[in-house]
Amino acid sequence: MDTLQEVTSSMSKARKSNVCNNKKRKWREIEQLKEKFQLERELKIYEDSLEYMLEDF
């Protein structure tokens, strides 16, 4: 019975670590998306200013 309990406890620990890793991975993906959208906004500002400068010429 001891080995059965060890196996079941190790399986539950493995599940917990997988859940934790999945959460970390999802947060990393969310942070990457935020950075991407922020970069797009910043580039849009520069793009608009460049178009404005080109219109003056």
N, CA, C and O atoms as a Tinker XYZ file with bonds, in Angstrom:
   228  protein
     1  N      0.813000   -1.204000    0.000000    73     2
     2  CA     0.000000    0.000000    0.000000    64     1     3
     3  C      0.854000    1.264000    0.000000    63     2     4     5
     4  O      0.444000    2.290000   -0.542000    81     3
     5  N      2.014000    1.197000    0.593000    73     3     6
     6  CA     2.871000    2.376000    0.643000    64     5     7
     7  C      3.289000    2.816000   -0.758000    63     6     8     9
     8  O      3.324000    4.010000   -1.054000    81     7
     9  N      3.603000    1.859000   -1.608000    73     7    10
    10  CA     4.026000    2.216000   -2.959000    64     9    11
    11  C      2.870000    2.823000   -3.741000    63    10    12    13
    12  O      3.077000    3.721000   -4.557000    81    11
    13  N      1.655000    2.339000   -3.497000    73    11    14
    14  CA     0.486000    2.901000   -4.161000    64    13    15
    15  C      0.283000    4.350000   -3.745000    63    14    16    17
    16  O     -0.027000    5.197000   -4.582000    81    15
    17  N      0.452000    4.638000   -2.484000    73    15    18
    18  CA     0.304000    6.005000   -2.000000    64    17    19
    19  C      1.400000    6.908000   -2.566000    63    18    20    21
    20  O      1.148000    8.067000   -2.895000    81    19
    21  N      2.606000    6.376000   -2.677000    73    19    22
    22  CA     3.703000    7.149000   -3.250000    64    21    23
    23  C      3.420000    7.489000   -4.709000    63    22    24    25
    24  O      3.667000    8.612000   -5.150000    81    23
    25  N      2.911000    6.532000   -5.444000    73    23    26
    26  CA     2.596000    6.751000   -6.855000    64    25    27
    27  C      1.498000    7.800000   -7.001000    63    26    28    29
    28  O      1.618000    8.717000   -7.814000    81    27
    29  N      0.434000    7.668000   -6.222000    73    27    30
    30  CA    -0.665000    8.631000   -6.331000    64    29    31
    31  C     -0.237000   10.021000   -5.888000    63    30    32    33
    32  O     -0.671000   11.014000   -6.470000    81    31
    33  N      0.604000   10.106000   -4.872000    73    31    34
    34  CA     1.073000   11.423000   -4.434000    64    33    35
    35  C      1.988000   12.046000   -5.475000    63    34    36    37
    36  O      1.928000   13.255000   -5.699000    81    35
    37  N      2.837000   11.244000   -6.118000    73    35    38
    38  CA     3.721000   11.783000   -7.162000    64    37    39
    39  C      2.906000   12.233000   -8.370000    63    38    40    41
    40  O      3.255000   13.221000   -9.016000    81    39
    41  N      1.826000   11.522000   -8.682000    73    39    42
    42  CA     0.970000   11.917000   -9.798000    64    41    43
    43  C      0.275000   13.243000   -9.501000    63    42    44    45
    44  O      0.154000   14.087000  -10.388000    81    43
    45  N     -0.177000   13.434000   -8.276000    73    43    46
    46  CA    -0.847000   14.685000   -7.936000    64    45    47
    47  C      0.145000   15.838000   -7.960000    63    46    48    49
    48  O     -0.218000   16.950000   -8.342000    81    47
    49  N      1.387000   15.595000   -7.560000    73    47    50
    50  CA     2.411000   16.637000   -7.628000    64    49    51
    51  C      2.710000   17.000000   -9.080000    63    50    52    53
    52  O      2.902000   18.172000   -9.401000    81    51
    53  N      2.748000   16.014000   -9.943000    73    51    54
    54  CA     3.010000   16.259000  -11.359000    64    53    55
    55  C      1.891000   17.100000  -11.956000    63    54    56    57
    56  O      2.160000   17.999000  -12.754000    81    55
    57  N      0.657000   16.833000  -11.593000    73    55    58
    58  CA    -0.464000   17.615000  -12.102000    64    57    59
    59  C     -0.365000   19.060000  -11.643000    63    58    60    61
    60  O     -0.609000   19.983000  -12.419000    81    59
    61  N     -0.007000   19.253000  -10.380000    73    59    62
    62  CA     0.109000   20.607000   -9.849000    64    61    63
    63  C      1.201000   21.379000  -10.563000    63    62    64    65
    64  O      1.024000   22.558000  -10.870000    81    63
    65  N      2.319000   20.739000  -10.829000    73    63    66
    66  CA     3.403000   21.436000  -11.515000    64    65    67
    67  C      3.014000   21.755000  -12.952000    63    66    68    69
    68  O      3.399000   22.802000  -13.472000    81    67
    69  N      2.257000   20.875000  -13.605000    73    67    70
    70  CA     1.795000   21.153000  -14.964000    64    69    71
    71  C      0.854000   22.341000  -14.981000    63    70    72    73
    72  O      0.929000   23.180000  -15.878000    81    71
    73  N     -0.021000   22.420000  -14.008000    73    71    74
    74  CA    -0.956000   23.536000  -13.937000    64    73    75
    75  C     -0.190000   24.831000  -13.722000    63    74    76    77
    76  O     -0.492000   25.848000  -14.346000    81    75
    77  N      0.791000   24.796000  -12.848000    73    75    78
    78  CA     1.611000   25.975000  -12.565000    64    77    79
    79  C      2.376000   26.397000  -13.820000    63    78    80    81
    80  O      2.437000   27.585000  -14.135000    81    79
    81  N      2.955000   25.439000  -14.533000    73    79    82
    82  CA     3.703000   25.750000  -15.753000    64    81    83
    83  C      2.779000   26.313000  -16.820000    63    82    84    85
    84  O      3.153000   27.239000  -17.540000    81    83
    85  N      1.573000   25.759000  -16.929000    73    83    86
    86  CA     0.623000   26.270000  -17.918000    64    85    87
    87  C      0.245000   27.709000  -17.608000    63    86    88    89
    88  O      0.132000   28.530000  -18.519000    81    87
    89  N      0.048000   28.025000  -16.321000    73    87    90
    90  CA    -0.293000   29.386000  -15.941000    64    89    91
    91  C      0.837000   30.341000  -16.282000    63    90    92    93
    92  O      0.597000   31.433000  -16.797000    81    91
    93  N      2.054000   29.941000  -16.001000    73    91    94
    94  CA     3.211000   30.782000  -16.310000    64    93    95
    95  C      3.321000   31.006000  -17.808000    63    94    96    97
    96  O      3.588000   32.119000  -18.260000    81    95
    97  N      3.112000   29.941000  -18.576000    73    95    98
    98  CA     3.208000   30.044000  -20.026000    64    97    99
    99  C      2.143000   30.982000  -20.562000    63    98   100   101
   100  O      2.415000   31.795000  -21.445000    81    99
   101  N      0.921000   30.874000  -20.030000    73    99   102
   102  CA    -0.163000   31.741000  -20.485000    64   101   103
   103  C      0.128000   33.195000  -20.144000    63   102   104   105
   104  O     -0.144000   34.086000  -20.950000    81   103
   105  N      0.682000   33.446000  -18.951000    73   103   106
   106  CA     1.016000   34.819000  -18.581000    64   105   107
   107  C      2.121000   35.361000  -19.478000    63   106   108   109
   108  O      2.102000   36.537000  -19.843000    81   107
   109  N      3.077000   34.519000  -19.832000    73   107   110
   110  CA     4.128000   34.963000  -20.752000    64   109   111
   111  C      3.535000   35.320000  -22.106000    63   110   112   113
   112  O      3.925000   36.316000  -22.716000    81   111
   113  N      2.595000   34.511000  -22.576000    73   111   114
   114  CA     1.949000   34.808000  -23.855000    64   113   115
   115  C      1.168000   36.117000  -23.780000    63   114   116   117
   116  O      1.187000   36.910000  -24.722000    81   115
   117  N      0.489000   36.340000  -22.670000    73   115   118
   118  CA    -0.259000   37.579000  -22.489000    64   117   119
   119  C      0.689000   38.772000  -22.491000    63   118   120   121
   120  O      0.404000   39.790000  -23.122000    81   119
   121  N      1.804000   38.656000  -21.797000    73   119   122
   122  CA     2.785000   39.742000  -21.752000    64   121   123
   123  C      3.359000   40.004000  -23.141000    63   122   124   125
   124  O      3.575000   41.158000  -23.511000    81   123
   125  N      3.606000   38.961000  -23.906000    73   123   126
   126  CA     4.114000   39.134000  -25.265000    64   125   127
   127  C      3.100000   39.858000  -26.137000    63   126   128   129
   128  O      3.467000   40.720000  -26.936000    81   127
   129  N      1.819000   39.511000  -25.987000    73   127   130
   130  CA     0.786000   40.189000  -26.762000    64   129   131
   131  C      0.690000   41.663000  -26.380000    63   130   132   133
   132  O      0.542000   42.525000  -27.245000    81   131
   133  N      0.776000   41.948000  -25.077000    73   131   134
   134  CA     0.749000   43.337000  -24.626000    64   133   135
   135  C      1.901000   44.128000  -25.227000    63   134   136   137
   136  O      1.710000   45.250000  -25.696000    81   135
   137  N      3.101000   43.544000  -25.215000    73   135   138
   138  CA     4.270000   44.208000  -25.788000    64   137   139
   139  C      4.089000   44.432000  -27.286000    63   138   140   141
   140  O      4.457000   45.484000  -27.810000    81   139
   141  N      3.530000   43.454000  -27.962000    73   139   142
   142  CA     3.306000   43.574000  -29.401000    64   141   143
   143  C      2.337000   44.717000  -29.703000    63   142   144   145
   144  O      2.587000   45.520000  -30.602000    81   143
   145  N      1.227000   44.792000  -28.953000    73   143   146
   146  CA     0.257000   45.854000  -29.184000    64   145   147
   147  C      0.839000   47.222000  -28.847000    63   146   148   149
   148  O      0.556000   48.205000  -29.531000    81   147
   149  N      1.650000   47.286000  -27.797000    73   147   150
   150  CA     2.288000   48.547000  -27.431000    64   149   151
   151  C      3.246000   48.990000  -28.530000    63   150   152   153
   152  O      3.279000   50.170000  -28.880000    81   151
   153  N      4.018000   48.068000  -29.074000    73   151   154
   154  CA     4.937000   48.379000  -30.160000    64   153   155
   155  C      4.173000   48.855000  -31.394000    63   154   156   157
   156  O      4.583000   49.811000  -32.052000    81   155
   157  N      3.070000   48.191000  -31.703000    73   155   158
   158  CA     2.263000   48.608000  -32.854000    64   157   159
   159  C      1.734000   50.021000  -32.661000    63   158   160   161
   160  O      1.726000   50.812000  -33.604000    81   159
   161  N      1.287000   50.351000  -31.442000    73   159   162
   162  CA     0.803000   51.709000  -31.165000    64   161   163
   163  C      1.912000   52.736000  -31.347000    63   162   164   165
   164  O      1.698000   53.797000  -31.933000    81   163
   165  N      3.109000   52.410000  -30.836000    73   163   166
   166  CA     4.229000   53.331000  -30.961000    64   165   167
   167  C      4.630000   53.518000  -32.419000    63   166   168   169
   168  O      4.915000   54.635000  -32.848000    81   167
   169  N      4.651000   52.437000  -33.173000    73   167   170
   170  CA     5.004000   52.538000  -34.586000    64   169   171
   171  C      3.951000   53.330000  -35.361000    63   170   172   173
   172  O      4.281000   54.058000  -36.298000    81   171
   173  N      2.712000   53.189000  -34.976000    73   171   174
   174  CA     1.632000   53.929000  -35.626000    64   173   175
   175  C      1.831000   55.436000  -35.424000    63   174   176   177
   176  O      1.589000   56.220000  -36.342000    81   175
   177  N      2.267000   55.839000  -34.243000    73   175   178
   178  CA     2.522000   57.253000  -33.968000    64   177   179
   179  C      3.615000   57.777000  -34.898000    63   178   180   181
   180  O      3.481000   58.849000  -35.489000    81   179
   181  N      4.704000   57.003000  -35.020000    73   179   182
   182  CA     5.794000   57.437000  -35.891000    64   181   183
   183  C      5.365000   57.429000  -37.354000    63   182   184   185
   184  O      5.758000   58.308000  -38.121000    81   183
   185  N      4.581000   56.466000  -37.734000    73   183   186
   186  CA     4.113000   56.381000  -39.115000    64   185   187
   187  C      3.265000   57.606000  -39.466000    63   186   188   189
   188  O      3.417000   58.190000  -40.538000    81   187
   189  N      2.387000   57.979000  -38.566000    73   187   190
   190  CA     1.548000   59.144000  -38.793000    64   189   191
   191  C      2.386000   60.410000  -38.903000    63   190   192   193
   192  O      2.112000   61.262000  -39.748000    81   191
   193  N      3.397000   60.542000  -38.061000    73   191   194
   194  CA     4.231000   61.742000  -38.102000    64   193   195
   195  C      5.051000   61.784000  -39.389000    63   194   196   197
   196  O      5.268000   62.862000  -39.943000    81   195
   197  N      5.505000   60.639000  -39.870000    73   195   198
   198  CA     6.264000   60.607000  -41.116000    64   197   199
   199  C      5.378000   60.986000  -42.309000    63   198   200   201
   200  O      5.822000   61.700000  -43.208000    81   199
   201  N      4.152000   60.519000  -42.316000    73   199   202
   202  CA     3.231000   60.883000  -43.389000    64   201   203
   203  C      2.972000   62.383000  -43.374000    63   202   204   205
   204  O      2.874000   63.008000  -44.430000    81   203
   205  N      2.864000   62.945000  -42.217000    73   203   206
   206  CA     2.648000   64.383000  -42.080000    64   205   207
   207  C      3.846000   65.154000  -42.630000    63   206   208   209
   208  O      3.676000   66.164000  -43.313000    81   207
   209  N      5.054000   64.679000  -42.332000    73   207   210
   210  CA     6.264000   65.338000  -42.821000    64   209   211
   211  C      6.362000   65.231000  -44.344000    63   210   212   213
   212  O      6.795000   66.177000  -45.001000    81   211
   213  N      5.977000   64.121000  -44.896000    73   211   214
   214  CA     6.045000   63.935000  -46.342000    64   213   215
   215  C      5.053000   64.816000  -47.071000    63   214   216   217
   216  O      5.305000   65.227000  -48.204000    81   215
   217  N      3.941000   65.110000  -46.445000    73   215   218
   218  CA     2.951000   65.970000  -47.059000    64   217   219
   219  C      3.478000   67.398000  -47.207000    63   218   220   221
   220  O      3.074000   68.112000  -48.124000    81   219
   221  N      4.362000   67.814000  -46.327000    73   219   222
   222  CA     4.935000   69.168000  -46.378000    64   221   223
   223  C      5.857000   69.343000  -47.558000    63   222   224   225
   224  O      6.026000   70.465000  -48.036000    81   223
   225  N      6.461000   68.275000  -48.048000    73   223   226
   226  CA     7.374000   68.381000  -49.180000    64   225   227
   227  C      6.583000   68.332000  -50.410000    63   226   228
   228  O      7.140000   68.404000  -51.505000    81   227
